[in-house]
Structures are given as C-alpha cells and as structure tokens.
Amino acid sequence: MIPKTMKAVVLNNVTKASDITLTDFPVPKIKPGWVLVKIKAFGLNHSEQILRLSEIQANYIQKPIIPGIECVGEIVDASDSNFTIGQKVTALMEGMGRSFDGSYAEYALVPIQNVFAIHSELPWARLAAIPETYFTAWGSLFECLDLKPEDTLLIRGGTCALGYAAIQIAKSIGCKVIATTHKKEKLLFLHEADEAILDTGTLAGTRSNITKALELVGPKTLYDTLRCVEKGGIVCNTGILGGLYVLNNFDPIKFIPNGVYLSSFFSNYPTQETIDDIYFFLTEHKLTPYVGKIFSFSEITKACIAMDSGTVNGKIVVTVNESI
Ligand SMILES: NC(=O)c1ccc[n+]([C@@H]2O[C@H](COP(=O)([O-])OP(=O)(O)OC[C@H]3O[C@@H](n4cnc5c(N)ncnc54)[C@H](OP(=O)(O)O)[C@@H]3O)[C@@H](O)[C@H]2O)c1
C-alpha cells in the first residue's frame, strides 16, 4: 500500500544544514512517462550543498523543492514503463532535485529516462554510494581521459567521494595515481594512491610524466593543472571544489599549453549501458563502493551538517526505512 503522505526535506529558501527538517508531504501522484520509486537509500552530493546554500535562489530551480540528485530503491508504481513492481533501480540527474523533486524523501516520482535497472546483491547503503559518484568517475576517466593502465593520473582534490572512487577505479586497472589534498591532516586518507601531495596551489613542474589529470578543484587550479601534464596529455575538469565555477577572460591560446588537451565531464546524461558497465566493472574487479558514513533518514540534519563541515571522509549515505 502506498501511503498518502511521506517524510521529506522540503526547501523554499537558502537553508543552513542545521535548519534542515523532515516534514510531512504528499506522496507524488503517478503520471504517464514517470515511475514511482520507494527510496531505500540515497547519497549526498557536493552539488546539493551548493543548491541548499545558494543555487536555490536561481529561477530555474523549482520551489518548493525536495533536493537530492540520486537514489536507489524499488519500483512501487511502474506506470506505462517496462519496469516491474519491486524491481531494484537507481535514479539520478537530468533535473532530479532541481527542476523536479528529488531523493531526500521516502518516495520519488521520476521520469522513466532517469531510472535504470540495477542487478546487485550489495546492501542498499553500498548501492547508494554508486550512482552519481561512480558514474561521474567512470565518465571522467574513460570517456574524457581515455584512461589506460600505462597512464600516470593526477587527481587534484582527491579527498572527496568522487576522488576516492576515481583512485579506486584507476588503481584497479593498473594506473599510477598521484592524488592531492589541500589539508595536511588528510594526506593519510589518500593511502590508496601511489603518492599523496599537499596542494599549495602550484604543482606544475613538481612532478614529471603525468599523462592524465582529473581536476576536481576546478577553475581555481585548472591553469596550473594544465601545466602538470606532459605533451599529449589530457586534463578533465569535472569538479568545482575550489568554489570558482567559471573562468572569466578565458583566452584558450594562452590558457591551454601547446599539445595538451582539455576536456570536461557533465554527469547529466546517464544511460543504462553505462550503469551496467559500472556494475560489471565493480563485480569483475571485486570492488566495494566506498562509503564514508551512513546516517538514517531521521538523522538527515546531522548528515547535512557533516557534509558542510567536511568531517566525513568520503561518500555520505542516508538510508530510508532501512536498518543501517
Ligand atoms: N561534473 C559533474 O557532472 C560532477 C558530478 C559530480 C560531482 N561533481 C563535482 O565534483 C566534486 C566532488 O564532488 P563530491 O560529491 O564527491 O564531493 P564531496 O564528497 O561532497 O566532497 C566535498 C569535500 O571535498 C573536500 N575537498 C577536497 N579538496 C577540496 C578543495 N580543494 N577545496 C575545497 N574542498 C575540497 C572538502 O573537504 P575538505 O575541505 O575537508 O578537504 C569537502 O568537504 C564537487 O565539486 C562536485 O560538484 C561534478
């Protein structure tokens, strides 16, 4: 039985983590082209923090909005789709938690094209660490950087969920990985990389033979990162941890060194094929998705405070009506 109301985080304005509360909200009504998912768990993302603290003011954000760009759960109403009731799925991106209500809730109504079947016996809390983080790591490393075992990969801004996933994937195919953090006390969290570096803002010229670079700090350090890779190397700008989102007065001739390639990844377009590839890869390489900390849904305030304070080392996962 699908209830009439559910618990959800509903935002209207800029909201500090400590002001997050669960409210009673109507369970969304099914409509053609959309499916209703009973959420079992969801991961928190840096982009949801940005939404909550500033982006919510933008006109393109639906208000009120239930945030949350990803979840895992089960189909409870398949509508006119080919999904079946009880089927295990993940839903992510393409406007989820921005232009339509997202995953900080017990149920989510999601367009069919945003929902993907998953085949895995991992517990819900582990599954929740995969969708956005591993999809983004996967796309950045393979689609954009064309990562190969012989590459030496620099990961700038390694101490985030995405950074840890990227280290795990790159190491598992045999790459040499150099990862950075901007906090000395976090160097030890990068122990899976071959080398951990404290990022003081200038890395160019300090290491040689870097063939690929995953830029997670973003435009703030991109100029320097482009100067870290050797000729023929590729830099993929995926993150914006540095808080600078765009480059003004961008002069490509002077900005991008001769013979270096600049790419970027946007996780807005997941496909069933890529989701299948990621699960296959994780199984084949016997990899367990990293989880920094698991909270229950009633602890959502604590989970968001942990996100804002950067105290959790890796992916924050929230379980909904599931024992942790
Ligand atoms: N392009 C895309 O489609 C896409 C998709 C997903 C994520 N992203 C981006 O990728 C980045 C990582 O996302 P995430 O969800 O994995 O992040 P996250 O796990 O929420 O990580 C946020 C943490 O990163 C740490 N961090 C590491 N280096 C930093 C630096 N130089 N400056 C500031 N903070 C730094 C911060 O902790 P400390 O300050 O304590 O180190 C912060 O708590 C974000 O910028 C996110 O927006 C992009």
The ligand as an SDF file (V2000), in Angstrom:
LIG
                    3D

 48 52  0  0  0  0  0  0  0  0999 V2000
   30.8450   17.4440  -13.4990 N   0  0  0  0  0  0  0  0  0  0  0  0
   29.8870   16.7500  -12.9190 C   0  0  0  0  0  0  0  0  0  0  0  0
   28.9010   16.3580  -13.5430 O   0  0  0  0  0  0  0  0  0  0  0  0
   30.0180   16.4210  -11.4530 C   0  0  0  0  0  0  0  0  0  0  0  0
   29.3300   15.3070  -10.9100 C   0  0  0  0  0  0  0  0  0  0  0  0
   29.5380   15.0100   -9.5580 C   0  0  0  0  0  0  0  0  0  0  0  0
   30.3600   15.8100   -8.7760 C   0  0  0  0  0  0  0  0  0  0  0  0
   30.9450   16.9000   -9.3460 N   0  0  0  0  0  0  0  0  0  0  0  0
   31.8140   17.7680   -8.5580 C   0  0  0  0  0  0  0  0  0  0  0  0
   32.9140   17.0150   -8.1200 O   0  0  0  0  0  0  0  0  0  0  0  0
   33.3700   17.4930   -6.8550 C   0  0  0  0  0  0  0  0  0  0  0  0
   33.3680   16.3720   -5.8590 C   0  0  0  0  0  0  0  0  0  0  0  0
   32.0140   16.0140   -5.6170 O   0  0  0  0  0  0  0  0  0  0  0  0
   31.6240   15.0760   -4.4030 P   0  0  0  0  0  0  0  0  0  0  0  0
   30.1350   14.9980   -4.3860 O   0  0  0  0  0  0  0  0  0  0  0  0
   32.4230   13.8350   -4.4960 O   0  0  0  0  0  0  0  0  0  0  0  0
   32.1280   15.9320   -3.1920 O   0  0  0  0  0  0  0  0  0  0  0  0
   32.0150   15.5770   -1.6330 P   0  0  0  0  0  0  0  0  0  0  0  0
   32.2890   14.1570   -1.3960 O   0  0  0  0  0  0  0  0  0  0  0  0
   30.7800   16.1830   -1.1160 O   0  0  0  0  0  0  0  0  0  0  0  0
   33.2810   16.3540   -1.1260 O   0  0  0  0  0  0  0  0  0  0  0  0
   33.2420   17.6180   -0.6210 C   0  0  0  0  0  0  0  0  0  0  0  0
   34.5300   17.7030    0.1630 C   0  0  0  0  0  0  0  0  0  0  0  0
   35.6240   17.8520   -0.7150 O   0  0  0  0  0  0  0  0  0  0  0  0
   36.6900   18.2890    0.0720 C   0  0  0  0  0  0  0  0  0  0  0  0
   37.7080   18.9700   -0.7160 N   0  0  0  0  0  0  0  0  0  0  0  0
   38.7320   18.3240   -1.2800 C   0  0  0  0  0  0  0  0  0  0  0  0
   39.5210   19.1880   -1.9060 N   0  0  0  0  0  0  0  0  0  0  0  0
   38.9960   20.4210   -1.7450 C   0  0  0  0  0  0  0  0  0  0  0  0
   39.3940   21.7290   -2.1560 C   0  0  0  0  0  0  0  0  0  0  0  0
   40.4880   21.9340   -2.8510 N   0  0  0  0  0  0  0  0  0  0  0  0
   38.6050   22.7640   -1.8320 N   0  0  0  0  0  0  0  0  0  0  0  0
   37.5030   22.5610   -1.1170 C   0  0  0  0  0  0  0  0  0  0  0  0
   37.0930   21.3420   -0.6980 N   0  0  0  0  0  0  0  0  0  0  0  0
   37.8520   20.2860   -1.0060 C   0  0  0  0  0  0  0  0  0  0  0  0
   36.0660   19.1530    1.1540 C   0  0  0  0  0  0  0  0  0  0  0  0
   36.5610   18.6740    2.3960 O   0  0  0  0  0  0  0  0  0  0  0  0
   37.9550   19.2660    2.9520 P   0  0  0  0  0  0  0  0  0  0  0  0
   37.9370   20.7580    2.6980 O   0  0  0  0  0  0  0  0  0  0  0  0
   37.9240   18.9100    4.3940 O   0  0  0  0  0  0  0  0  0  0  0  0
   39.0360   18.5720    2.2090 O   0  0  0  0  0  0  0  0  0  0  0  0
   34.5750   18.8830    1.0670 C   0  0  0  0  0  0  0  0  0  0  0  0
   34.0090   18.5340    2.2970 O   0  0  0  0  0  0  0  0  0  0  0  0
   32.4180   18.6340   -6.4790 C   0  0  0  0  0  0  0  0  0  0  0  0
   32.9670   19.8770   -6.8460 O   0  0  0  0  0  0  0  0  0  0  0  0
   31.1750   18.3290   -7.2980 C   0  0  0  0  0  0  0  0  0  0  0  0
   30.3960   19.4680   -7.5310 O   0  0  0  0  0  0  0  0  0  0  0  0
   30.8000   17.2070  -10.6620 C   0  0  0  0  0  0  0  0  0  0  0  0
  1  2  1  0
  2  3  2  0
  2  4  1  0
  4  5  1  0
  4 48  2  0
  5  6  2  0
  6  7  1  0
  7  8  2  0
  8  9  1  0
  8 48  1  0
  9 10  1  0
  9 46  1  0
 10 11  1  0
 11 12  1  0
 11 44  1  0
 12 13  1  0
 13 14  1  0
 14 15  2  0
 14 16  1  0
 14 17  1  0
 17 18  1  0
 18 19  2  0
 18 20  1  0
 18 21  1  0
 21 22  1  0
 22 23  1  0
 23 24  1  0
 23 42  1  0
 24 25  1  0
 25 26  1  0
 25 36  1  0
 26 27  1  0
 26 35  1  0
 27 28  2  0
 28 29  1  0
 29 30  1  0
 29 35  2  0
 30 31  1  0
 30 32  2  0
 32 33  1  0
 33 34  2  0
 34 35  1  0
 36 37  1  0
 36 42  1  0
 37 38  1  0
 38 39  2  0
 38 40  1  0
 38 41  1  0
 42 43  1  0
 44 45  1  0
 44 46  1  0
 46 47  1  0
M  CHG  2   8   1  16  -1
M  END
$$$$
